[in-house]
Each structure stands twice: as structure tokens, then as C-alpha cells.
Amino acid sequence: MKIQLSKFISAMNYTETVEASIDMEEIKLRGVSYPIRKKETFPLVLKNTGKNTVSWEFQTEITLGIPCDRCLNEVSYAVILNVMEEVDFEHLDKTDGEFSYLDDKSLDLDVLIFDEVVPKLPSKLLCREDCKGLCPVCGTNLNEKECGCDRTVADPRMAAIQDIFKNFKEV
């Protein structure tokens, strides 16, 4: 959703509350898509706070579908956003990239929300604390059933000794 800020920049002490919504259906980050499972409309308060200065404020919550780091089942992850920001358009430097969500005199709400959500994504997310993950041999989800594969991992430091035992094994 794009919001024109021209009237907020030029009209002193002008305030308006807009019913805003998120248009994007997913968050794409480093080649991975996280679908937005729940989003709601929210009030966005825009106001002129001085000469060429505009502030905006909103609170909302979105729920993303993020895969579990062990078993890859989708986990619902809620992100709560509380945004309060003020921008002076007279001293706005377009070259620094700090305000990627501002295009001329419009506010791109989807880009702003993306910029707010990404730092709040977890570095590791599990579907449950005791998630067993996937079998490294056959790929079965070990939370659902046991596959019976031999998953013992040999200690690589013992490989030379194991080779000796294999060579001198009596038949």
C-alpha cells in the first residue's frame, strides 16, 4: 500500500488516521519465501509535525509460516510491529538508502513493514523443543515415525583404527 504524503508535508499541524493494510503475501529473504498467514487492517496515524516534517505511527501483528530448522514443518510465527517514526523531508538524503520505503513524497507501507519484520525473524525456530528432525539417511520425519535406519556416526578420529580392524578381521 502506498500513501501519498504531499498534504502532510505542506499542511501545518495536519493529522489524519488512515485504515491501512499489507498488500504483500510473503516475505522473501535470501531466496526463501515466508508466507504471511495472518494480517489485518490497522490504523495508521499520519501527522505534520513541523515544516516539511511528517510522522507516522501504527501497531499491527502479522503471522508468518516459517519452516522448523530440524524437521521443516511449518511453524506459525507472530511478529508484533510498533512503529513510530518522523522524517524531515527538507533534510532527507536520498542517497544514503536509510529510507528505502520513501519514494519521492509517498510512503510504501509494504517496504516499511518488510524492513521492520526482517530484524525480528528468529535465527533458529523449532516446531517444538524436543523436535527430532529428519533422518539423515532416508529423510523421514522422526517426530512422526521411526524409520529404522542406522544413524550412528563414526568418529572420524577412529577411522584409521577401524581400517586396521577391518583388514585383520577373522572370517
C-alpha positions in Angstrom: 0.0 0.0 0.0 1.4 3.4 -1.0 0.3 6.5 0.8 0.8 10.0 -0.7 2.4 12.3 1.9 2.2 15.6 -0.1 -0.7 17.0 2.0 1.1 16.0 5.3 4.3 17.7 4.2 2.7 21.0 3.1 -0.2 21.5 5.6 0.9 22.6 9.0 -0.4 20.6 12.0 -2.4 18.3 9.7 -3.3 14.9 11.2 -5.2 12.0 9.6 -5.8 8.4 10.5 -5.8 6.0 7.6 -7.1 2.4 7.6 -4.0 0.7 6.3 -3.4 -2.8 5.0 -0.5 -5.0 3.9 -0.6 -5.9 0.2 2.3 -8.4 0.1 1.5 -12.1 0.5 5.0 -13.3 1.6 8.4 -12.1 2.9 11.2 -13.0 0.6 14.7 -13.1 2.1 17.8 -14.6 0.6 15.9 -16.8 -1.8 13.5 -18.1 0.8 9.8 -17.2 0.9 8.0 -16.9 4.2 4.2 -16.8 3.5 2.1 -14.3 5.5 -0.6 -16.4 7.1 -2.4 -13.7 9.0 -2.6 -10.0 8.5 -5.2 -7.4 9.5 -6.0 -3.9 8.6 -4.7 -1.3 11.2 -5.0 2.4 11.9 -2.1 4.4 10.6 -1.8 7.9 12.1 0.0 10.4 9.9 0.7 14.0 11.0 2.6 17.1 10.1 4.9 17.9 13.0 6.7 20.9 11.6 7.9 22.5 8.4 8.4 19.6 5.9 8.3 17.1 8.7 5.9 14.1 8.8 5.5 11.5 11.4 3.6 8.2 11.3 2.7 5.7 13.9 1.0 2.3 13.8 0.7 -1.1 15.6 -0.1 -4.4 14.0 0.7 -8.1 14.1 1.4 -10.4 11.2 1.9 -14.2 11.4 4.4 -15.8 9.1 4.8 -19.5 8.2 8.4 -20.4 8.8 9.9 -23.9 8.4 11.2 -25.7 11.5 15.0 -25.8 11.4 15.1 -29.5 12.1 12.0 -31.2 10.5 11.0 -28.5 8.0 7.3 -28.5 9.2 5.8 -25.0 9.0 5.6 -23.1 12.3 3.4 -20.1 12.8 5.5 -17.2 14.0 3.8 -13.9 15.1 5.6 -10.6 14.6 4.4 -7.6 16.6 5.2 -4.3 15.0 5.1 -1.0 16.9 6.3 1.8 14.5 6.8 5.4 15.4 8.9 7.5 13.0 9.4 11.1 12.0 11.1 12.2 8.8 12.2 15.7 7.8 11.8 15.9 4.1 13.8 19.1 3.8 17.0 17.3 5.0 16.2 13.9 3.5 19.2 12.5 1.8 18.0 10.0 -0.9 21.5 8.6 -1.5 22.0 7.0 1.9 19.3 4.4 1.5 18.1 4.7 5.1 14.6 5.4 4.0 14.1 2.7 1.3 10.3 2.9 1.8 10.1 6.6 0.8 9.7 7.3 -2.9 9.6 11.0 -3.7 6.6 12.0 -1.5 5.0 8.7 -0.9 5.3 6.1 1.8 5.5 2.4 0.6 4.0 0.6 3.6 4.9 -2.9 2.4 8.6 -1.9 2.2 8.4 -0.3 5.6 6.8 -3.4 7.1 9.4 -5.6 5.4 12.2 -3.5 6.9 10.6 -3.9 10.3 9.9 -7.6 10.1 13.3 -8.9 8.9 15.3 -7.9 12.0 12.6 -9.7 14.1 12.9 -13.0 12.4 14.4 -15.7 14.6 17.8 -17.1 13.8 16.6 -20.6 14.7 13.0 -21.8 15.1 11.8 -25.2 16.2 8.3 -26.6 15.9 8.7 -27.9 19.5 11.6 -28.0 21.9 12.2 -31.8 21.6 11.9 -31.9 17.7 13.8 -34.9 16.5 14.3 -33.6 12.9 14.7 -35.6 9.7 16.6 -38.9 9.3 19.9 -38.0 7.6 19.8 -41.4 5.7 16.2 -41.6 4.3 14.7 -38.2 5.2 11.8 -39.5 7.3 10.4 -37.0 9.8 11.4 -38.7 13.1 8.6 -36.8 15.0 6.0 -38.8 13.1 7.6 -42.3 12.9 10.9 -44.1 13.4 12.5 -45.3 10.2 14.9 -47.9 11.4 17.9 -46.6 9.5 21.4 -46.9 11.1 22.2 -43.4 12.0 25.3 -44.0 14.1 28.0 -41.5 13.1 31.5 -42.9 13.3 34.1 -40.8 15.0 36.5 -39.7 12.1 39.4 -39.8 14.5 39.0 -43.5 14.8 38.9 -44.2 11.1 42.5 -45.4 10.9 42.0 -47.9 13.7 38.7 -49.2 12.2 40.6 -49.8 8.9 43.1 -51.9 10.8 40.4 -54.0 12.4 38.7 -54.5 9.0 41.9 -55.7 7.4 42.7 -58.2 10.1 39.2 -59.4 10.8 39.0 -63.2 11.0 36.4 -64.9 8.9 
